[in-house]
Amino acid sequence: MVGDMLPLLSLKSLSTGGERRTLDVPSAVPLPVTVDAKKKRKRRGDYAYDYDPVDGGGGCGERRYRACMPRLRCNVRCICIGIAVVTLVLFVIGGVGYAVQQPWLPGAMMCSKNDATTRAVRGAMSTVSATGATSCAVVGSAGHLRLQRLGAEIDSHDFVIRSNLAPVAGYEEIAGSKTSMRVLNSEALATILYEKLCNHSIVNITCPHYPIYMNTDNTDIIDAFKHKCPDVETLGREQIDAWDPMMHALWPGWMSGGNLMSGEWAVGIAARVCPMGFDVYGFTHAGTRDIGNNASYHYYDDLPVNPDTDNLPRSAELLTRLSEDQGDCMTLNAPGAHHSSLYHLPNYTLAISDVVSDGIRHRRTSEFYWGLARGFQRLCM
């Protein structure tokens, strides 16, 4: 700004014709600003220092309004661009989230595949040949089994997969008696360890005679079980994981908890074990909605459905969708004629049909068994 002003005049008076006359001289006189100088200031945004006779050279007066507007327009433009970018990012994230919530279907018939996963699953079990089992059944624990009498039909299959601790003794008429494999989650494994394998005051201390798929990532529980039952064939994520096409098709998504239930793992394993296809019993799906409303949560108790632990509507939707895609591999049992009364629950008995699930009294709560993970190193080792 100094370069635009004349030097200060130090004279306070001038002499003319011998007459002394006092002149009032302004302390500074503005130089005219050239067009080039204005362009330079505009480029560097130096509007605040332009002289404006209306408002005295500072602020945004009537004339300087035009000089201040470019900076204001830049701020508004930047804000609008920022809002647009954030909106676009949220839209993309929402689209990806929706796509993930709608898992893809395998398309190809998974039971006929002989890929590395199939060979790994079959190779981990001495009870299954390299060509697989001839006929298979996957048995869930849905309460609508109490309205049917499918035990003999289930036992007619060569290979029967069950999940968690659904008992057999006393329920043979509705759920069958044969067990060829079980899928056990963390709570089920902890229950077995505490009540049968690690607590020597309880009878029936024994290990299963069939393979176990460990639906857990808790290495303490896995190590404790293998330590107590070193001869039991165990499978895990090394053989089949959640990225398997069958498992991904059954994954409920993050908004539904993100957990794959043991019964869903049993379905995925059956697709690898049974090249001729498999039958599914005791699962909630579109064909069991009406009959399921008249039954309990499990076939072995009178408890209602617990929405905090299992999202049955979502699981039923995904299972129905998968069965339509895998029509040549899996058949969902759709109850036709059924008994009008529920199967009477037997009293607790020490009779053992399945050494893993039968004889367990469930002495503790689920939270207790979940909390035992670290304790097994001391209790079982």
C-alpha positions as CSV (number, residue, x, y, z in Angstrom):
1,M,0.0,0.0,0.0
2,V,2.9,2.3,0.6
3,G,3.9,2.0,-3.0
4,D,0.6,3.5,-4.1
5,M,0.9,6.7,-2.0
6,L,2.9,9.9,-2.6
7,P,5.7,10.7,-0.1
8,L,4.5,12.6,2.8
9,L,4.8,16.4,2.4
10,S,6.9,18.0,5.1
11,L,6.1,21.6,4.2
12,K,3.4,23.3,6.2
13,S,3.4,26.5,4.3
14,L,4.6,28.1,1.0
15,S,5.8,31.6,0.2
16,T,4.3,33.3,-2.9
17,G,5.3,36.8,-4.0
18,G,6.8,37.5,-0.6
19,E,3.5,36.8,1.0
20,R,3.4,34.0,3.4
21,R,0.4,31.7,2.9
22,T,-0.4,28.5,4.8
23,L,-1.6,25.4,2.8
24,D,-3.5,22.5,4.1
25,V,-1.9,19.5,2.4
26,P,-3.3,16.0,2.9
27,S,-0.9,13.6,4.6
28,A,-1.2,11.1,1.8
29,V,-2.6,11.2,-1.7
30,P,-3.6,7.9,-3.4
31,L,-2.0,7.1,-6.6
32,P,-4.2,5.7,-9.3
33,V,-4.1,1.9,-9.4
34,T,-3.3,0.4,-12.8
35,V,-5.2,-2.4,-14.3
36,D,-2.2,-4.7,-14.1
37,A,-1.9,-4.0,-10.3
38,K,-5.5,-4.8,-9.8
39,K,-5.1,-8.1,-11.7
40,K,-2.1,-9.1,-9.5
41,R,-4.1,-8.3,-6.3
42,K,-7.1,-10.3,-7.6
43,R,-4.9,-13.3,-8.2
44,R,-3.5,-13.3,-4.7
45,G,-7.0,-12.5,-3.2
46,D,-5.7,-9.2,-1.7
47,Y,-9.0,-7.4,-1.8
48,A,-9.0,-6.2,1.8
49,Y,-6.4,-3.5,1.0
50,D,-8.0,-1.8,-2.1
51,Y,-8.8,1.8,-1.5
52,D,-12.5,2.6,-1.4
53,P,-13.5,6.3,-0.9
54,V,-17.0,5.1,0.1
55,D,-16.0,3.3,3.3
56,G,-12.6,4.9,3.9
57,G,-10.4,2.1,2.5
58,G,-11.3,-0.8,4.7
59,G,-14.1,-3.5,5.0
60,C,-16.6,-4.2,2.3
61,G,-18.4,-1.0,1.4
62,E,-20.8,-0.5,-1.4
63,R,-18.1,-0.3,-4.0
64,R,-15.8,-2.9,-2.4
65,Y,-18.7,-5.4,-2.4
66,R,-17.7,-6.5,-5.8
67,A,-14.1,-7.0,-4.7
68,C,-15.2,-9.1,-1.6
69,M,-17.6,-11.4,-3.5
70,P,-15.1,-13.6,-5.2
71,R,-13.8,-14.8,-1.9
72,L,-17.3,-15.4,-0.7
73,R,-18.3,-17.3,-3.8
74,C,-15.2,-19.5,-3.3
75,N,-16.2,-20.4,0.2
76,V,-19.8,-21.3,-0.8
77,R,-18.5,-23.3,-3.8
78,C,-16.1,-25.2,-1.6
79,I,-18.9,-26.0,0.9
80,C,-21.2,-27.2,-1.8
81,I,-18.4,-29.4,-3.3
82,G,-17.7,-30.9,0.2
83,I,-21.4,-31.7,0.7
84,A,-21.5,-33.4,-2.7
85,V,-18.4,-35.5,-2.0
86,V,-19.7,-36.6,1.4
87,T,-23.1,-37.5,-0.1
88,L,-21.4,-39.5,-2.9
89,V,-19.2,-41.4,-0.4
90,L,-22.2,-42.3,1.8
91,F,-24.2,-43.4,-1.3
92,V,-21.3,-45.7,-2.4
93,I,-21.0,-47.2,1.2
94,G,-24.7,-47.8,1.4
95,G,-24.7,-49.5,-2.0
96,V,-21.8,-51.8,-1.0
97,G,-23.5,-52.5,2.4
98,Y,-26.7,-53.5,0.6
99,A,-24.8,-55.8,-1.8
100,V,-23.0,-57.4,1.1
101,Q,-26.3,-57.9,3.0
102,Q,-27.6,-59.7,-0.1
103,P,-25.0,-62.5,-0.4
104,W,-24.5,-64.1,-3.8
105,L,-25.7,-67.6,-4.6
106,P,-23.3,-70.4,-5.7
107,G,-25.1,-71.0,-9.0
108,A,-23.3,-74.3,-9.7
109,M,-24.5,-77.4,-7.9
110,M,-22.0,-77.5,-4.9
111,C,-22.7,-81.2,-4.1
112,S,-21.2,-82.2,-7.4
113,K,-18.0,-80.2,-7.0
114,N,-14.7,-82.1,-6.4
115,D,-12.6,-79.1,-5.6
116,A,-9.9,-78.6,-2.9
117,T,-12.5,-77.8,-0.2
118,T,-14.5,-81.0,-0.9
119,R,-11.4,-83.1,-0.8
120,A,-10.2,-81.5,2.5
121,V,-13.6,-82.1,4.2
122,R,-13.8,-85.7,3.1
123,G,-10.2,-86.4,3.8
124,A,-10.4,-85.3,7.4
125,M,-12.9,-88.0,8.2
126,S,-12.2,-91.7,8.1
127,T,-15.9,-92.5,8.0
128,V,-16.3,-90.8,4.6
129,S,-14.8,-92.2,1.4
130,A,-13.2,-90.1,-1.2
131,T,-16.3,-90.4,-3.3
132,G,-18.5,-89.2,-0.4
133,A,-21.6,-90.6,1.4
134,T,-24.4,-92.1,-0.6
135,S,-27.3,-90.5,1.3
136,C,-27.3,-87.7,3.9
137,A,-29.5,-85.9,6.4
138,V,-28.9,-82.7,8.2
139,V,-31.0,-82.5,11.4
140,G,-31.7,-79.2,13.1
141,S,-33.4,-78.6,16.4
142,A,-36.5,-76.7,15.3
143,G,-39.6,-77.2,17.5
144,H,-41.8,-78.2,14.6
145,L,-40.2,-81.7,14.7
146,R,-42.4,-82.3,17.7
147,L,-45.4,-82.2,15.3
148,Q,-43.9,-84.9,13.1
149,R,-42.6,-88.4,13.6
150,L,-39.6,-88.5,11.2
151,G,-37.1,-90.6,13.3
152,A,-37.2,-93.7,11.1
153,E,-36.9,-91.6,7.9
154,I,-33.9,-89.7,9.3
155,D,-32.1,-92.9,10.4
156,S,-32.6,-94.4,6.9
157,H,-29.8,-92.1,5.7
158,D,-26.2,-93.3,5.7
159,F,-24.7,-90.1,7.0
160,V,-26.5,-87.9,9.6
161,I,-25.2,-84.5,10.7
162,R,-26.5,-82.8,13.8
163,S,-25.6,-79.5,15.5
164,N,-24.7,-78.4,19.0
165,L,-26.2,-80.3,21.9
166,A,-29.6,-81.3,20.5
167,P,-30.3,-84.6,22.4
168,V,-31.1,-87.9,20.9
169,A,-32.0,-90.2,23.8
170,G,-35.8,-90.0,24.4
171,Y,-36.4,-88.2,21.1
172,E,-35.7,-91.1,18.7
173,E,-39.2,-91.1,17.3
174,I,-39.1,-87.5,16.2
175,A,-35.4,-86.9,15.5
176,G,-33.9,-90.3,14.9
177,S,-31.0,-92.0,16.8
178,K,-28.1,-92.0,14.3
179,T,-25.3,-89.4,14.5
180,S,-22.4,-89.5,12.0
181,M,-21.1,-86.0,12.7
182,R,-21.8,-82.9,14.9
183,V,-21.1,-79.2,14.5
184,L,-20.4,-77.7,17.9
185,N,-20.1,-74.0,18.7
186,S,-18.1,-72.4,21.6
187,E,-20.9,-72.8,24.1
188,A,-21.6,-76.4,23.2
189,L,-17.9,-77.3,23.4
190,A,-17.6,-75.5,26.8
191,T,-20.6,-77.3,28.1
192,I,-19.2,-80.7,27.1
193,L,-15.8,-79.9,28.6
194,Y,-17.2,-78.7,31.9
195,E,-19.9,-81.4,32.4
196,K,-18.4,-84.5,30.9
197,L,-14.7,-84.3,30.2
198,C,-13.1,-82.0,32.8
199,N,-15.3,-82.5,35.8
200,H,-14.6,-86.0,37.1
201,S,-17.4,-85.9,39.6
202,I,-19.9,-86.3,36.7
203,V,-20.6,-89.7,35.1
204,N,-20.4,-90.5,31.4
205,I,-16.9,-89.2,31.0
206,T,-16.3,-90.1,27.4
207,C,-15.4,-88.8,24.0
208,P,-17.5,-89.0,20.8
209,H,-17.0,-91.8,18.3
210,Y,-17.7,-89.6,15.3
211,P,-16.0,-86.5,13.8
212,I,-16.6,-83.0,15.2
213,Y,-16.6,-79.7,13.3
214,M,-15.6,-76.9,15.7
215,N,-17.6,-73.8,15.0
216,T,-15.3,-71.6,17.1
217,D,-12.2,-69.5,16.9
218,N,-11.4,-69.9,20.6
219,T,-8.1,-71.7,20.6
220,D,-8.3,-72.4,24.4
221,I,-11.5,-74.4,23.9
222,I,-10.1,-76.2,20.8
223,D,-6.8,-77.1,22.6
224,A,-8.7,-78.3,25.7
225,F,-11.0,-80.5,23.7
226,K,-8.2,-82.0,21.6
227,H,-6.2,-82.6,24.8
228,K,-9.1,-84.6,26.4
229,C,-10.1,-86.4,23.2
230,P,-6.9,-86.7,21.1
231,D,-8.4,-89.6,19.0
232,V,-11.5,-87.7,17.9
233,E,-11.3,-86.4,14.3
234,T,-11.9,-82.7,14.3
235,L,-12.5,-80.3,11.5
236,G,-12.4,-76.5,11.5
237,R,-11.8,-73.4,9.4
238,E,-8.8,-75.2,7.8
239,Q,-11.2,-77.5,5.9
240,I,-14.1,-75.1,5.2
241,D,-14.5,-71.4,6.1
242,A,-17.0,-68.7,5.8
243,W,-15.9,-67.8,2.3
244,D,-17.2,-71.1,1.0
245,P,-20.0,-70.4,-1.5
246,M,-22.6,-72.3,0.5
247,M,-21.6,-70.5,3.7
248,H,-21.5,-67.1,2.1
249,A,-25.0,-67.6,0.7
250,L,-26.2,-68.4,4.3
251,W,-24.4,-65.5,6.0
252,P,-27.0,-63.2,7.5
253,G,-24.9,-60.0,7.2
254,W,-23.6,-57.5,9.7
255,M,-27.0,-55.9,10.4
256,S,-28.3,-59.3,11.6
257,G,-25.4,-60.1,13.9
258,G,-23.0,-61.6,11.3
259,N,-22.8,-65.0,12.9
260,L,-23.3,-68.3,11.1
261,M,-25.2,-70.8,13.2
262,S,-24.0,-74.3,13.7
263,G,-26.9,-75.7,11.7
264,E,-25.9,-73.5,8.7
265,W,-22.4,-74.9,8.9
266,A,-23.9,-78.4,8.9
267,V,-25.7,-77.6,5.6
268,G,-22.4,-76.3,4.0
269,I,-20.5,-79.4,5.1
270,A,-23.3,-81.7,3.8
271,A,-22.8,-80.2,0.3
272,R,-19.2,-81.3,0.4
273,V,-19.8,-84.7,1.9
274,C,-22.9,-85.8,-0.1
275,P,-22.5,-85.8,-3.9
276,M,-26.0,-87.3,-4.4
277,G,-27.6,-84.5,-2.4
278,F,-29.0,-84.3,1.1
279,D,-32.2,-83.8,3.0
280,V,-32.7,-81.1,5.6
281,Y,-34.9,-81.6,8.7
282,G,-35.7,-79.5,11.7
283,F,-34.9,-76.1,10.0
284,T,-37.1,-73.1,9.8
285,H,-37.8,-72.1,6.2
286,A,-40.7,-70.8,4.0
287,G,-42.4,-74.2,4.1
288,T,-42.5,-74.4,7.9
289,R,-43.8,-71.0,8.9
290,D,-47.4,-72.0,9.6
291,I,-46.6,-75.2,11.4
292,G,-43.7,-73.6,13.3
293,N,-46.0,-71.1,14.9
294,N,-47.6,-74.0,16.9
295,A,-44.4,-75.4,18.2
296,S,-41.6,-74.4,20.6
297,Y,-38.2,-73.1,19.7
298,H,-36.4,-76.4,20.1
299,Y,-37.9,-79.9,19.8
300,Y,-36.4,-80.8,23.2
301,D,-37.8,-77.9,25.3
302,D,-40.7,-75.5,25.7
303,L,-38.7,-72.3,25.4
304,P,-39.9,-69.5,23.0
305,V,-37.8,-68.1,20.2
306,N,-35.1,-65.8,21.5
307,P,-34.6,-63.0,18.9
308,D,-31.5,-61.7,20.8
309,T,-29.5,-64.8,19.9
310,D,-30.9,-66.0,16.6
311,N,-32.5,-64.1,13.7
312,L,-34.8,-66.9,12.5
313,P,-36.7,-64.9,9.8
314,R,-33.5,-63.9,8.1
315,S,-32.0,-67.4,8.4
316,A,-35.2,-68.9,7.0
317,E,-35.2,-66.5,4.1
318,L,-31.6,-67.3,3.2
319,L,-32.1,-71.1,3.5
320,T,-35.2,-71.0,1.3
321,R,-33.3,-68.9,-1.3
322,L,-30.3,-71.2,-1.2
323,S,-32.5,-74.4,-1.6
324,E,-34.1,-72.9,-4.7
325,D,-30.6,-72.3,-6.2
326,Q,-29.3,-75.7,-5.1
327,G,-32.4,-77.7,-6.1
328,D,-30.5,-80.7,-7.3
329,C,-28.4,-80.9,-4.1
330,M,-30.6,-80.1,-1.1
331,T,-34.2,-80.8,-0.2
332,L,-35.9,-79.0,2.6
333,N,-38.4,-81.1,4.5
334,A,-41.8,-79.4,4.2
335,P,-44.2,-80.9,6.7
336,G,-47.5,-82.1,5.1
337,A,-49.8,-84.0,7.4
338,H,-48.7,-83.7,11.0
339,H,-49.8,-84.6,14.5
340,S,-52.2,-82.2,16.1
341,S,-50.5,-82.5,19.4
342,L,-46.8,-81.9,20.3
343,Y,-44.6,-84.8,21.1
344,H,-44.5,-85.2,24.9
345,L,-41.1,-84.3,26.3
346,P,-39.5,-87.1,28.2
347,N,-38.2,-86.7,31.7
348,Y,-34.5,-86.4,32.2
349,T,-32.8,-89.8,31.8
350,L,-29.3,-91.1,32.0
351,A,-29.9,-93.2,29.0
352,I,-27.2,-92.5,26.4
353,S,-27.8,-92.7,22.7
354,D,-25.3,-90.0,21.7
355,V,-22.4,-89.7,24.1
356,V,-21.9,-86.0,23.2
357,S,-25.4,-84.6,23.8
358,D,-27.2,-87.0,26.0
359,G,-26.8,-87.0,29.8
360,I,-26.0,-83.3,29.9
361,R,-27.9,-81.5,32.6
362,H,-27.0,-77.9,31.6
363,R,-26.0,-77.1,35.2
364,R,-24.9,-73.5,34.3
365,T,-26.1,-70.6,32.2
366,S,-24.9,-69.9,28.7
367,E,-22.9,-66.9,30.1
368,F,-21.1,-69.2,32.5
369,Y,-19.9,-71.5,29.7
370,W,-18.9,-68.6,27.5
371,G,-16.8,-67.3,30.4
372,L,-14.9,-70.6,30.9
373,A,-12.6,-70.2,27.9
374,R,-9.5,-69.3,29.8
375,G,-10.3,-71.5,32.7
376,F,-10.1,-74.7,30.6
377,Q,-6.3,-74.4,30.6
378,R,-6.3,-74.9,34.3
379,L,-9.4,-77.2,34.5
380,C,-8.7,-79.6,31.7
381,M,-4.9,-79.6,31.0
